[in-house]
Amino acid sequence: MIPGLIVIGAVVIGWALLVRPLDRWRVTLPMLLIVAGIIYGMASDHPLVDSFNGHTAQQFTEIVLAMLLF
């Protein structure tokens, strides 16, 4: 959990320092956070990450989306 918070903090600080050049390219903080999350998720060896790739996670996600959308 701590490395994830460090990654989030580094992305936010990096975005704050480079906001003007990134704004010219229309890169927003949510875009950077999604990219950082994907990279961190692929590089992580935590056993919890493997459990998100199963059939149960897909069903849970579908139920949550159905509740939110309807």
All heavy atoms as TSV, in Angstrom:
chain	resi	resn	atom	element	x	y	z
A	1	MET	N	N	0.815	-1.187	0.000
A	1	MET	CA	C	0.000	0.000	0.000
A	1	MET	C	C	0.866	1.261	0.000
A	1	MET	O	O	0.552	2.217	-0.686
A	1	MET	CB	C	-0.917	-0.004	1.210
A	1	MET	CG	C	-1.792	1.203	1.264
A	1	MET	SD	S	-3.187	0.887	2.294
A	1	MET	CE	C	-3.808	2.507	2.462
A	2	ILE	N	N	1.924	1.236	0.743
A	2	ILE	CA	C	2.806	2.404	0.812
A	2	ILE	C	C	3.441	2.702	-0.547
A	2	ILE	O	O	3.469	3.868	-0.953
A	2	ILE	CB	C	3.874	2.215	1.907
A	2	ILE	CG1	C	3.224	2.092	3.288
A	2	ILE	CG2	C	4.889	3.351	1.891
A	2	ILE	CD1	C	2.466	3.320	3.739
A	3	PRO	N	N	3.949	1.697	-1.292
A	3	PRO	CA	C	4.516	2.032	-2.614
A	3	PRO	C	C	3.478	2.645	-3.551
A	3	PRO	O	O	3.799	3.526	-4.346
A	3	PRO	CB	C	5.014	0.693	-3.151
A	3	PRO	CG	C	5.244	-0.140	-1.948
A	3	PRO	CD	C	4.211	0.290	-0.953
A	4	GLY	N	N	2.242	2.206	-3.452
A	4	GLY	CA	C	1.193	2.787	-4.282
A	4	GLY	C	C	0.953	4.249	-3.952
A	4	GLY	O	O	0.756	5.084	-4.840
A	5	LEU	N	N	0.965	4.571	-2.665
A	5	LEU	CA	C	0.798	5.962	-2.263
A	5	LEU	C	C	1.977	6.822	-2.702
A	5	LEU	O	O	1.803	7.989	-3.066
A	5	LEU	CB	C	0.619	6.055	-0.741
A	5	LEU	CG	C	-0.672	5.452	-0.193
A	5	LEU	CD1	C	-0.664	5.489	1.325
A	5	LEU	CD2	C	-1.876	6.167	-0.743
A	6	ILE	N	N	3.159	6.227	-2.685
A	6	ILE	CA	C	4.343	6.952	-3.158
A	6	ILE	C	C	4.227	7.243	-4.650
A	6	ILE	O	O	4.554	8.349	-5.106
A	6	ILE	CB	C	5.627	6.158	-2.832
A	6	ILE	CG1	C	5.839	6.126	-1.316
A	6	ILE	CG2	C	6.831	6.740	-3.552
A	6	ILE	CD1	C	6.931	5.194	-0.865
A	7	VAL	N	N	3.747	6.271	-5.411
A	7	VAL	CA	C	3.564	6.475	-6.857
A	7	VAL	C	C	2.540	7.576	-7.109
A	7	VAL	O	O	2.761	8.466	-7.937
A	7	VAL	CB	C	3.148	5.153	-7.549
A	7	VAL	CG1	C	2.695	5.394	-8.969
A	7	VAL	CG2	C	4.283	4.146	-7.513
A	8	ILE	N	N	1.420	7.540	-6.393
A	8	ILE	CA	C	0.392	8.568	-6.565
A	8	ILE	C	C	0.951	9.943	-6.214
A	8	ILE	O	O	0.743	10.919	-6.945
A	8	ILE	CB	C	-0.846	8.245	-5.709
A	8	ILE	CG1	C	-1.564	7.029	-6.265
A	8	ILE	CG2	C	-1.803	9.436	-5.659
A	8	ILE	CD1	C	-2.666	6.506	-5.376
A	9	GLY	N	N	1.665	10.023	-5.108
A	9	GLY	CA	C	2.260	11.297	-4.704
A	9	GLY	C	C	3.254	11.813	-5.721
A	9	GLY	O	O	3.287	13.012	-6.026
A	10	ALA	N	N	4.081	10.916	-6.257
A	10	ALA	CA	C	5.071	11.328	-7.251
A	10	ALA	C	C	4.396	11.831	-8.529
A	10	ALA	O	O	4.850	12.815	-9.127
A	10	ALA	CB	C	6.005	10.158	-7.571
A	11	VAL	N	N	3.322	11.176	-8.940
A	11	VAL	CA	C	2.609	11.617	-10.143
A	11	VAL	C	C	1.979	12.987	-9.923
A	11	VAL	O	O	2.062	13.870	-10.783
A	11	VAL	CB	C	1.546	10.572	-10.564
A	11	VAL	CG1	C	0.627	11.119	-11.641
A	11	VAL	CG2	C	2.215	9.300	-11.040
A	12	VAL	N	N	1.361	13.175	-8.758
A	12	VAL	CA	C	0.719	14.469	-8.472
A	12	VAL	C	C	1.763	15.588	-8.405
A	12	VAL	O	O	1.574	16.668	-8.980
A	12	VAL	CB	C	-0.103	14.396	-7.174
A	12	VAL	CG1	C	-0.567	15.766	-6.740
A	12	VAL	CG2	C	-1.291	13.462	-7.351
A	13	ILE	N	N	2.880	15.334	-7.739
A	13	ILE	CA	C	3.929	16.350	-7.649
A	13	ILE	C	C	4.544	16.622	-9.022
A	13	ILE	O	O	4.775	17.771	-9.390
A	13	ILE	CB	C	5.005	15.925	-6.627
A	13	ILE	CG1	C	4.412	15.978	-5.216
A	13	ILE	CG2	C	6.245	16.806	-6.730
A	13	ILE	CD1	C	5.296	15.355	-4.154
A	14	GLY	N	N	4.791	15.564	-9.788
A	14	GLY	CA	C	5.332	15.744	-11.133
A	14	GLY	C	C	4.389	16.523	-12.031
A	14	GLY	O	O	4.817	17.393	-12.799
A	15	TRP	N	N	3.103	16.239	-11.920
A	15	TRP	CA	C	2.127	16.976	-12.713
A	15	TRP	C	C	2.089	18.449	-12.291
A	15	TRP	O	O	2.005	19.337	-13.135
A	15	TRP	CB	C	0.744	16.350	-12.562
A	15	TRP	CG	C	-0.320	17.086	-13.310
A	15	TRP	CD1	C	-0.583	17.017	-14.646
A	15	TRP	CD2	C	-1.247	18.017	-12.768
A	15	TRP	NE1	N	-1.624	17.846	-14.963
A	15	TRP	CE2	C	-2.058	18.477	-13.816
A	15	TRP	CE3	C	-1.480	18.506	-11.487
A	15	TRP	CZ2	C	-3.065	19.398	-13.629
A	15	TRP	CZ3	C	-2.494	19.421	-11.302
A	15	TRP	CH2	C	-3.276	19.856	-12.361
A	16	ALA	N	N	2.164	18.704	-10.990
A	16	ALA	CA	C	2.137	20.080	-10.502
A	16	ALA	C	C	3.351	20.870	-10.993
A	16	ALA	O	O	3.249	22.061	-11.293
A	16	ALA	CB	C	2.086	20.102	-8.973
A	17	LEU	N	N	4.490	20.214	-11.093
A	17	LEU	CA	C	5.694	20.896	-11.555
A	17	LEU	C	C	5.688	21.120	-13.065
A	17	LEU	O	O	6.296	22.067	-13.557
A	17	LEU	CB	C	6.936	20.098	-11.154
A	17	LEU	CG	C	7.225	20.014	-9.652
A	17	LEU	CD1	C	8.379	19.064	-9.399
A	17	LEU	CD2	C	7.521	21.392	-9.085
A	18	LEU	N	N	5.019	20.249	-13.794
A	18	LEU	CA	C	5.031	20.326	-15.257
A	18	LEU	C	C	3.660	20.637	-15.838
A	18	LEU	O	O	3.353	20.245	-16.965
A	18	LEU	CB	C	5.533	18.991	-15.826
A	18	LEU	CG	C	6.932	18.576	-15.417
A	18	LEU	CD1	C	7.225	17.163	-15.872
A	18	LEU	CD2	C	7.950	19.536	-15.978
A	19	VAL	N	N	2.819	21.353	-15.095
A	19	VAL	CA	C	1.441	21.557	-15.522
A	19	VAL	C	C	1.343	22.364	-16.815
A	19	VAL	O	O	0.509	22.065	-17.664
A	19	VAL	CB	C	0.593	22.179	-14.390
A	19	VAL	CG1	C	1.011	23.591	-14.097
A	19	VAL	CG2	C	-0.877	22.110	-14.718
A	20	ARG	N	N	2.184	23.358	-17.008
A	20	ARG	CA	C	2.073	24.182	-18.225
A	20	ARG	C	C	2.450	23.415	-19.494
A	20	ARG	O	O	1.715	23.466	-20.474
A	20	ARG	CB	C	2.887	25.447	-18.073
A	20	ARG	CG	C	2.226	26.371	-17.081
A	20	ARG	CD	C	2.744	27.735	-17.131
A	20	ARG	NE	N	2.053	28.508	-16.097
A	20	ARG	CZ	C	2.224	29.768	-15.912
A	20	ARG	NH1	N	3.082	30.423	-16.667
A	20	ARG	NH2	N	1.563	30.394	-14.981
A	21	PRO	N	N	3.592	22.714	-19.529
A	21	PRO	CA	C	3.871	21.940	-20.749
A	21	PRO	C	C	2.842	20.837	-20.996
A	21	PRO	O	O	2.458	20.582	-22.132
A	21	PRO	CB	C	5.250	21.329	-20.489
A	21	PRO	CG	C	5.846	22.109	-19.394
A	21	PRO	CD	C	4.730	22.677	-18.606
A	22	LEU	N	N	2.391	20.205	-19.924
A	22	LEU	CA	C	1.397	19.151	-20.097
A	22	LEU	C	C	0.056	19.715	-20.547
A	22	LEU	O	O	-0.691	19.053	-21.264
A	22	LEU	CB	C	1.238	18.360	-18.792
A	22	LEU	CG	C	2.448	17.520	-18.386
A	22	LEU	CD1	C	2.220	16.886	-17.018
A	22	LEU	CD2	C	2.745	16.461	-19.412
A	23	ASP	N	N	-0.258	20.935	-20.136
A	23	ASP	CA	C	-1.502	21.566	-20.548
A	23	ASP	C	C	-1.502	21.864	-22.044
A	23	ASP	O	O	-2.539	21.764	-22.697
A	23	ASP	CB	C	-1.725	22.853	-19.750
A	23	ASP	CG	C	-3.108	23.412	-19.951
A	23	ASP	OD1	O	-4.062	22.600	-20.017
A	23	ASP	OD2	O	-3.247	24.647	-20.029
A	24	ARG	N	N	-0.350	22.197	-22.583
A	24	ARG	CA	C	-0.251	22.426	-24.033
A	24	ARG	C	C	-0.565	21.158	-24.819
A	24	ARG	O	O	-1.106	21.217	-25.910
A	24	ARG	CB	C	1.142	22.915	-24.405
A	24	ARG	CG	C	1.300	24.395	-24.194
A	24	ARG	CD	C	2.626	24.881	-24.738
A	24	ARG	NE	N	3.401	25.308	-23.569
A	24	ARG	CZ	C	4.658	25.034	-23.338
A	24	ARG	NH1	N	5.341	24.346	-24.213
A	24	ARG	NH2	N	5.256	25.460	-22.259
A	25	TRP	N	N	-0.206	20.013	-24.255
A	25	TRP	CA	C	-0.474	18.728	-24.910
A	25	TRP	C	C	-1.816	18.144	-24.484
A	25	TRP	O	O	-2.149	17.022	-24.858
A	25	TRP	CB	C	0.627	17.723	-24.601
A	25	TRP	CG	C	1.965	18.124	-25.124
A	25	TRP	CD1	C	2.235	18.865	-26.226
A	25	TRP	CD2	C	3.216	17.782	-24.552
A	25	TRP	NE1	N	3.593	19.016	-26.378
A	25	TRP	CE2	C	4.226	18.352	-25.357
A	25	TRP	CE3	C	3.603	17.055	-23.441
A	25	TRP	CZ2	C	5.571	18.207	-25.085
A	25	TRP	CZ3	C	4.942	16.906	-23.183
A	25	TRP	CH2	C	5.913	17.481	-23.994
A	26	ARG	N	N	-2.563	18.885	-23.662
A	26	ARG	CA	C	-3.869	18.476	-23.147
A	26	ARG	C	C	-3.794	17.181	-22.342
A	26	ARG	O	O	-4.656	16.314	-22.456
A	26	ARG	CB	C	-4.884	18.358	-24.273
A	26	ARG	CG	C	-5.095	19.653	-25.014
A	26	ARG	CD	C	-6.244	19.543	-25.985
A	26	ARG	NE	N	-6.290	20.627	-26.922
A	26	ARG	CZ	C	-6.847	21.800	-26.682
A	26	ARG	NH1	N	-7.408	22.034	-25.541
A	26	ARG	NH2	N	-6.864	22.732	-27.608
A	27	VAL	N	N	-2.764	17.056	-21.547
A	27	VAL	CA	C	-2.606	15.916	-20.640
A	27	VAL	C	C	-3.075	16.361	-19.265
A	27	VAL	O	O	-2.581	17.346	-18.726
A	27	VAL	CB	C	-1.134	15.452	-20.577
A	27	VAL	CG1	C	-0.964	14.342	-19.569
A	27	VAL	CG2	C	-0.668	15.008	-21.956
A	28	THR	N	N	-4.045	15.625	-18.710
A	28	THR	CA	C	-4.598	15.997	-17.411
A	28	THR	C	C	-4.100	15.038	-16.337
A	28	THR	O	O	-3.561	13.967	-16.631
A	28	THR	CB	C	-6.129	15.976	-17.454
A	28	THR	OG1	O	-6.566	14.653	-17.737
A	28	THR	CG2	C	-6.657	16.941	-18.508
A	29	LEU	N	N	-4.321	15.427	-15.084
A	29	LEU	CA	C	-3.906	14.591	-13.961
A	29	LEU	C	C	-4.604	13.232	-13.968
A	29	LEU	O	O	-3.933	12.216	-13.747
A	29	LEU	CB	C	-4.136	15.324	-12.640
A	29	LEU	CG	C	-3.714	14.578	-11.384
A	29	LEU	CD1	C	-2.227	14.253	-11.407
A	29	LEU	CD2	C	-4.056	15.385	-10.148
A	30	PRO	N	N	-5.920	13.138	-14.232
A	30	PRO	CA	C	-6.530	11.804	-14.278
A	30	PRO	C	C	-5.913	10.896	-15.326
A	30	PRO	O	O	-5.774	9.686	-15.107
A	30	PRO	CB	C	-8.005	12.093	-14.590
A	30	PRO	CG	C	-8.236	13.454	-14.043
A	30	PRO	CD	C	-6.946	14.190	-14.286
A	31	MET	N	N	-5.517	11.446	-16.459
A	31	MET	CA	C	-4.849	10.632	-17.483
A	31	MET	C	C	-3.545	10.054	-16.951
A	31	MET	O	O	-3.257	8.862	-17.139
A	31	MET	CB	C	-4.546	11.473	-18.726
A	31	MET	CG	C	-5.709	11.868	-19.531
A	31	MET	SD	S	-5.085	12.886	-20.886
A	31	MET	CE	C	-6.590	13.447	-21.608
A	32	LEU	N	N	-2.760	10.910	-16.300
A	32	LEU	CA	C	-1.483	10.451	-15.756
A	32	LEU	C	C	-1.676	9.421	-14.651
A	32	LEU	O	O	-0.914	8.456	-14.556
A	32	LEU	CB	C	-0.673	11.639	-15.236
A	32	LEU	CG	C	-0.144	12.602	-16.287
A	32	LEU	CD1	C	0.565	13.767	-15.620
A	32	LEU	CD2	C	0.791	11.897	-17.244
A	33	LEU	N	N	-2.693	9.615	-13.813
A	33	LEU	CA	C	-2.951	8.658	-12.740
A	33	LEU	C	C	-3.376	7.296	-13.284
A	33	LEU	O	O	-2.982	6.253	-12.747
A	33	LEU	CB	C	-4.005	9.206	-11.780
A	33	LEU	CG	C	-3.552	10.359	-10.890
A	33	LEU	CD1	C	-4.735	10.924	-10.116
A	33	LEU	CD2	C	-2.454	9.910	-9.938
A	34	ILE	N	N	-4.157	7.288	-14.357
A	34	ILE	CA	C	-4.562	6.020	-14.961
A	34	ILE	C	C	-3.355	5.300	-15.543
A	34	ILE	O	O	-3.171	4.096	-15.341
A	34	ILE	CB	C	-5.648	6.250	-16.032
A	34	ILE	CG1	C	-6.956	6.638	-15.350
A	34	ILE	CG2	C	-5.834	5.019	-16.900
A	34	ILE	CD1	C	-8.041	7.084	-16.298
A	35	VAL	N	N	-2.509	6.024	-16.259
A	35	VAL	CA	C	-1.306	5.413	-16.840
A	35	VAL	C	C	-0.386	4.890	-15.735
A	35	VAL	O	O	0.126	3.773	-15.818
A	35	VAL	CB	C	-0.574	6.419	-17.753
A	35	VAL	CG1	C	0.785	5.894	-18.170
A	35	VAL	CG2	C	-1.423	6.723	-18.968
A	36	ALA	N	N	-0.199	5.688	-14.682
A	36	ALA	CA	C	0.649	5.248	-13.565
A	36	ALA	C	C	0.056	4.021	-12.877
A	36	ALA	O	O	0.785	3.106	-12.486
A	36	ALA	CB	C	0.829	6.383	-12.561
A	37	GLY	N	N	-1.259	3.982	-12.733
A	37	GLY	CA	C	-1.906	2.830	-12.121
A	37	GLY	C	C	-1.753	1.568	-12.948
A	37	GLY	O	O	-1.535	0.481	-12.404
A	38	ILE	N	N	-1.856	1.700	-14.256
A	38	ILE	CA	C	-1.673	0.537	-15.136
A	38	ILE	C	C	-0.240	0.022	-15.046
A	38	ILE	O	O	-0.005	-1.176	-14.912
A	38	ILE	CB	C	-2.050	0.898	-16.588
A	38	ILE	CG1	C	-3.558	1.111	-16.690
A	38	ILE	CG2	C	-1.578	-0.180	-17.554
A	38	ILE	CD1	C	-4.003	1.703	-18.015
A	39	ILE	N	N	0.708	0.932	-15.100
A	39	ILE	CA	C	2.115	0.527	-15.019
A	39	ILE	C	C	2.427	-0.089	-13.662
A	39	ILE	O	O	3.079	-1.132	-13.578
A	39	ILE	CB	C	3.041	1.731	-15.316
A	39	ILE	CG1	C	2.887	2.148	-16.772
A	39	ILE	CG2	C	4.499	1.402	-15.000
A	39	ILE	CD1	C	3.550	3.461	-17.112
A	40	TYR	N	N	1.938	0.531	-12.595
A	40	TYR	CA	C	2.177	-0.002	-11.250
A	40	TYR	C	C	1.507	-1.367	-11.077
A	40	TYR	O	O	2.071	-2.268	-10.480
A	40	TYR	CB	C	1.667	0.978	-10.193
A	40	TYR	CG	C	1.877	0.489	-8.791
A	40	TYR	CD1	C	3.142	0.490	-8.230
A	40	TYR	CD2	C	0.817	0.019	-8.030
A	40	TYR	CE1	C	3.353	0.029	-6.939
A	40	TYR	CE2	C	1.015	-0.440	-6.753
A	40	TYR	CZ	C	2.276	-0.428	-6.200
A	40	TYR	OH	O	2.468	-0.896	-4.935
A	41	GLY	N	N	0.317	-1.515	-11.622
A	41	GLY	CA	C	-0.381	-2.797	-11.526
A	41	GLY	C	C	0.329	-3.914	-12.262
A	41	GLY	O	O	0.365	-5.060	-11.798
A	42	MET	N	N	0.910	-3.601	-13.416
A	42	MET	CA	C	1.647	-4.619	-14.166
A	42	MET	C	C	2.960	-4.983	-13.487
A	42	MET	O	O	3.404	-6.123	-13.576
A	42	MET	CB	C	1.918	-4.130	-15.581
A	42	MET	CG	C	0.729	-4.183	-16.477
A	42	MET	SD	S	1.238	-4.069	-18.177
A	42	MET	CE	C	0.472	-2.544	-18.654
A	43	ALA	N	N	3.560	-4.026	-12.795
A	43	ALA	CA	C	4.847	-4.271	-12.149
A	43	ALA	C	C	4.700	-4.877	-10.757
A	43	ALA	O	O	5.677	-5.356	-10.196
A	43	ALA	CB	C	5.634	-2.966	-12.053
A	44	SER	N	N	3.499	-4.877	-10.214
A	44	SER	CA	C	3.282	-5.348	-8.850
A	44	SER	C	C	3.223	-6.868	-8.796
A	44	SER	O	O	2.641	-7.516	-9.663
A	44	SER	CB	C	1.981	-4.761	-8.301
A	44	SER	OG	O	1.737	-5.247	-7.023
A	45	ASP	N	N	3.807	-7.438	-7.752
A	45	ASP	CA	C	3.781	-8.885	-7.547
A	45	ASP	C	C	2.905	-9.267	-6.358
A	45	ASP	O	O	3.021	-10.354	-5.821
A	45	ASP	CB	C	5.198	-9.416	-7.307
A	45	ASP	CG	C	6.041	-9.357	-8.567
A	45	ASP	OD1	O	5.457	-9.349	-9.658
A	45	ASP	OD2	O	7.274	-9.323	-8.436
A	46	HIS	N	N	2.046	-8.371	-5.942
A	46	HIS	CA	C	1.192	-8.619	-4.785
A	46	HIS	C	C	0.132	-9.672	-5.142
A	46	HIS	O	O	-0.431	-9.652	-6.234
A	46	HIS	CB	C	0.516	-7.313	-4.360
A	46	HIS	CG	C	-0.018	-7.359	-2.977
A	46	HIS	ND1	N	-1.255	-7.848	-2.694
A	46	HIS	CD2	C	0.523	-6.992	-1.795
A	46	HIS	CE1	C	-1.476	-7.775	-1.394
A	46	HIS	NE2	N	-0.402	-7.248	-0.834
A	47	PRO	N	N	-0.150	-10.616	-4.239
A	47	PRO	CA	C	-1.140	-11.656	-4.547
A	47	PRO	C	C	-2.550	-11.107	-4.764
A	47	PRO	O	O	-3.362	-11.716	-5.452
A	47	PRO	CB	C	-1.111	-12.582	-3.338
A	47	PRO	CG	C	-0.279	-11.929	-2.312
A	47	PRO	CD	C	0.483	-10.827	-2.950
A	48	LEU	N	N	-2.848	-9.946	-4.208
A	48	LEU	CA	C	-4.163	-9.344	-4.397
A	48	LEU	C	C	-4.386	-8.958	-5.849
A	48	LEU	O	O	-5.516	-9.017	-6.343
A	48	LEU	CB	C	-4.308	-8.129	-3.478
A	48	LEU	CG	C	-5.652	-7.430	-3.458
A	48	LEU	CD1	C	-6.726	-8.379	-2.932
A	48	LEU	CD2	C	-5.585	-6.189	-2.608
A	49	VAL	N	N	-3.339	-8.604	-6.554
A	49	VAL	CA	C	-3.459	-8.209	-7.952
A	49	VAL	C	C	-3.948	-9.384	-8.791
A	49	VAL	O	O	-4.778	-9.216	-9.683
A	49	VAL	CB	C	-2.108	-7.676	-8.482
A	49	VAL	CG1	C	-2.167	-7.404	-9.972
A	49	VAL	CG2	C	-1.712	-6.436	-7.726
A	50	ASP	N	N	-3.477	-10.576	-8.501
A	50	ASP	CA	C	-3.902	-11.756	-9.255
A	50	ASP	C	C	-5.377	-12.066	-9.042
A	50	ASP	O	O	-6.037	-12.602	-9.933
A	50	ASP	CB	C	-3.055	-12.965	-8.875
A	50	ASP	CG	C	-1.606	-12.801	-9.287
A	50	ASP	OD1	O	-1.361	-12.070	-10.275
A	50	ASP	OD2	O	-0.734	-13.390	-8.625
A	51	SER	N	N	-5.909	-11.743	-7.880
A	51	SER	CA	C	-7.316	-12.042	-7.617
A	51	SER	C	C	-8.249	-11.130	-8.404
A	51	SER	O	O	-9.422	-11.449	-8.587
A	51	SER	CB	C	-7.610	-11.935	-6.119
A	51	SER	OG	O	-7.487	-10.597	-5.697
A	52	PHE	N	N	-7.766	-9.992	-8.871
A	52	PHE	CA	C	-8.605	-9.090	-9.654
A	52	PHE	C	C	-8.771	-9.553	-11.094
A	52	PHE	O	O	-9.569	-8.984	-11.824
A	52	PHE	CB	C	-8.021	-7.678	-9.661
A	52	PHE	CG	C	-8.125	-6.984	-8.333
A	52	PHE	CD1	C	-7.051	-6.295	-7.826
A	52	PHE	CD2	C	-9.281	-7.032	-7.596
A	52	PHE	CE1	C	-7.142	-5.648	-6.609
A	52	PHE	CE2	C	-9.388	-6.400	-6.379
A	52	PHE	CZ	C	-8.309	-5.698	-5.887
A	53	ASN	N	N	-8.028	-10.544	-11.514
A	53	ASN	CA	C	-8.086	-10.995	-12.894
A	53	ASN	C	C	-8.988	-12.203	-13.089
A	53	ASN	O	O	-8.880	-12.891	-14.080
A	53	ASN	CB	C	-6.673	-11.330	-13.391
A	53	ASN	CG	C	-5.802	-10.112	-13.471
A	53	ASN	OD1	O	-6.293	-9.017	-13.689
A	53	ASN	ND2	N	-4.514	-10.294	-13.275
A	54	GLY	N	N	-9.881	-12.464	-12.154
A	54	GLY	CA	C	-10.706	-13.663	-12.232
A	54	GLY	C	C	-12.146	-13.379	-12.605
A	54	GLY	O	O	-12.576	-12.241	-12.817
A	55	HIS	N	N	-12.895	-14.462	-12.683
A	55	HIS	CA	C	-14.304	-14.401	-13.035
A	55	HIS	C	C	-15.114	-13.696	-11.945
A	55	HIS	O	O	-16.056	-12.955	-12.236
A	55	HIS	CB	C	-14.822	-15.823	-13.253
A	55	HIS	CG	C	-16.250	-15.872	-13.680
A	55	HIS	ND1	N	-16.659	-15.418	-14.910
A	55	HIS	CD2	C	-17.360	-16.303	-13.042
A	55	HIS	CE1	C	-17.965	-15.577	-15.012
A	55	HIS	NE2	N	-18.411	-16.114	-13.890
A	56	THR	N	N	-14.749	-13.906	-10.691
A	56	THR	CA	C	-15.458	-13.272	-9.579
A	56	THR	C	C	-15.325	-11.757	-9.632
A	56	THR	O	O	-16.303	-11.031	-9.390
A	56	THR	CB	C	-14.915	-13.791	-8.236
A	56	THR	OG1	O	-14.958	-15.204	-8.237
A	56	THR	CG2	C	-15.701	-13.255	-7.082
A	57	ALA	N	N	-14.159	-11.272	-9.956
A	57	ALA	CA	C	-13.953	-9.819	-10.066
A	57	ALA	C	C	-14.803	-9.240	-11.190
A	57	ALA	O	O	-15.350	-8.144	-11.058
A	57	ALA	CB	C	-12.484	-9.512	-10.291
A	58	GLN	N	N	-14.930	-9.967	-12.279
A	58	GLN	CA	C	-15.753	-9.493	-13.389
A	58	GLN	C	C	-17.217	-9.423	-12.976
A	58	GLN	O	O	-17.897	-8.432	-13.260
A	58	GLN	CB	C	-15.603	-10.402	-14.598
A	58	GLN	CG	C	-16.440	-9.961	-15.786
A	58	GLN	CD	C	-16.323	-10.893	-16.964
A	58	GLN	OE1	O	-15.588	-11.871	-16.926
A	58	GLN	NE2	N	-17.069	-10.612	-18.007
A	59	GLN	N	N	-17.703	-10.434	-12.277
A	59	GLN	CA	C	-19.097	-10.413	-11.827
A	59	GLN	C	C	-19.339	-9.281	-10.835
A	59	GLN	O	O	-20.358	-8.593	-10.904
A	59	GLN	CB	C	-19.467	-11.749	-11.187
A	59	GLN	CG	C	-19.624	-12.863	-12.177
A	59	GLN	CD	C	-19.994	-14.168	-11.510
A	59	GLN	OE1	O	-19.704	-14.368	-10.339
A	59	GLN	NE2	N	-20.623	-15.046	-12.257
A	60	PHE	N	N	-18.411	-9.081	-9.912
A	60	PHE	CA	C	-18.539	-7.996	-8.940
A	60	PHE	C	C	-18.596	-6.646	-9.641
A	60	PHE	O	O	-19.416	-5.788	-9.316
A	60	PHE	CB	C	-17.375	-8.049	-7.943
A	60	PHE	CG	C	-17.385	-6.917	-6.951
A	60	PHE	CD1	C	-18.294	-6.908	-5.919
A	60	PHE	CD2	C	-16.494	-5.869	-7.069
A	60	PHE	CE1	C	-18.320	-5.864	-5.007
A	60	PHE	CE2	C	-16.501	-4.824	-6.167
A	60	PHE	CZ	C	-17.424	-4.825	-5.130
A	61	THR	N	N	-17.739	-6.458	-10.628
A	61	THR	CA	C	-17.707	-5.200	-11.375
A	61	THR	C	C	-19.016	-4.974	-12.121
A	61	THR	O	O	-19.544	-3.861	-12.147
A	61	THR	CB	C	-16.525	-5.198	-12.355
A	61	THR	OG1	O	-15.324	-5.447	-11.633
A	61	THR	CG2	C	-16.417	-3.888	-13.099
A	62	GLU	N	N	-19.557	-6.032	-12.716
A	62	GLU	CA	C	-20.822	-5.900	-13.433
A	62	GLU	C	C	-21.959	-5.524	-12.495
A	62	GLU	O	O	-22.810	-4.702	-12.835
A	62	GLU	CB	C	-21.134	-7.192	-14.170
A	62	GLU	CG	C	-20.220	-7.446	-15.351
A	62	GLU	CD	C	-20.421	-8.817	-15.968
A	62	GLU	OE1	O	-21.225	-9.605	-15.436
A	62	GLU	OE2	O	-19.774	-9.084	-16.990
A	63	ILE	N	N	-21.976	-6.107	-11.305
A	63	ILE	CA	C	-23.025	-5.796	-10.327
A	63	ILE	C	C	-22.920	-4.342	-9.874
A	63	ILE	O	O	-23.923	-3.619	-9.808
A	63	ILE	CB	C	-22.963	-6.765	-9.135
A	63	ILE	CG1	C	-23.383	-8.158	-9.576
A	63	ILE	CG2	C	-23.827	-6.280	-7.974
A	63	ILE	CD1	C	-23.123	-9.235	-8.549
A	64	VAL	N	N	-21.704	-3.895	-9.584
A	64	VAL	CA	C	-21.509	-2.509	-9.143
A	64	VAL	C	C	-21.918	-1.546	-10.249
A	64	VAL	O	O	-22.602	-0.547	-9.987
A	64	VAL	CB	C	-20.051	-2.281	-8.711
A	64	VAL	CG1	C	-19.763	-0.807	-8.516
A	64	VAL	CG2	C	-19.755	-3.047	-7.437
A	65	LEU	N	N	-21.520	-1.815	-11.481
A	65	LEU	CA	C	-21.900	-0.936	-12.597
A	65	LEU	C	C	-23.410	-0.916	-12.807
A	65	LEU	O	O	-23.991	0.136	-13.065
A	65	LEU	CB	C	-21.189	-1.364	-13.871
A	65	LEU	CG	C	-19.723	-0.984	-13.975
A	65	LEU	CD1	C	-19.093	-1.603	-15.211
A	65	LEU	CD2	C	-19.564	0.513	-13.999
A	66	ALA	N	N	-24.053	-2.074	-12.688
A	66	ALA	CA	C	-25.503	-2.120	-12.836
A	66	ALA	C	C	-26.188	-1.297	-11.762
A	66	ALA	O	O	-27.154	-0.575	-12.031
A	66	ALA	CB	C	-25.983	-3.574	-12.793
A	67	MET	N	N	-25.694	-1.372	-10.532
A	67	MET	CA	C	-26.288	-0.604	-9.446
A	67	MET	C	C	-26.077	0.904	-9.661
A	67	MET	O	O	-26.967	1.708	-9.379
A	67	MET	CB	C	-25.712	-1.045	-8.089
A	67	MET	CG	C	-26.157	-2.436	-7.710
A	67	MET	SD	S	-25.356	-3.037	-6.227
A	67	MET	CE	C	-25.956	-1.905	-5.009
A	68	LEU	N	N	-24.898	1.281	-10.137
A	68	LEU	CA	C	-24.626	2.695	-10.368
A	68	LEU	C	C	-25.385	3.278	-11.546
A	68	LEU	O	O	-25.833	4.418	-11.507
A	68	LEU	CB	C	-23.126	2.913	-10.568
A	68	LEU	CG	C	-22.243	2.736	-9.324
A	68	LEU	CD1	C	-20.784	2.812	-9.723
A	68	LEU	CD2	C	-22.569	3.787	-8.282
A	69	LEU	N	N	-25.527	2.495	-12.594
A	69	LEU	CA	C	-26.143	3.009	-13.809
A	69	LEU	C	C	-27.669	2.954	-13.782
A	69	LEU	O	O	-28.331	3.747	-14.435
A	69	LEU	CB	C	-25.623	2.240	-15.029
A	69	LEU	CG	C	-24.145	2.441	-15.331
A	69	LEU	CD1	C	-23.711	1.524	-16.462
A	69	LEU	CD2	C	-23.872	3.876	-15.679
A	70	PHE	N	N	-28.215	1.985	-13.033
A	70	PHE	CA	C	-29.668	1.846	-13.028
A	70	PHE	C	C	-30.187	2.160	-11.658
A	70	PHE	O	O	-31.230	2.213	-11.274
A	70	PHE	CB	C	-30.084	0.452	-13.464
A	70	PHE	CG	C	-29.581	0.119	-14.842
A	70	PHE	CD1	C	-28.578	-0.805	-15.030
A	70	PHE	CD2	C	-30.082	0.758	-15.963
A	70	PHE	CE1	C	-28.121	-1.119	-16.292
A	70	PHE	CE2	C	-29.614	0.456	-17.214
A	70	PHE	CZ	C	-28.636	-0.488	-17.384
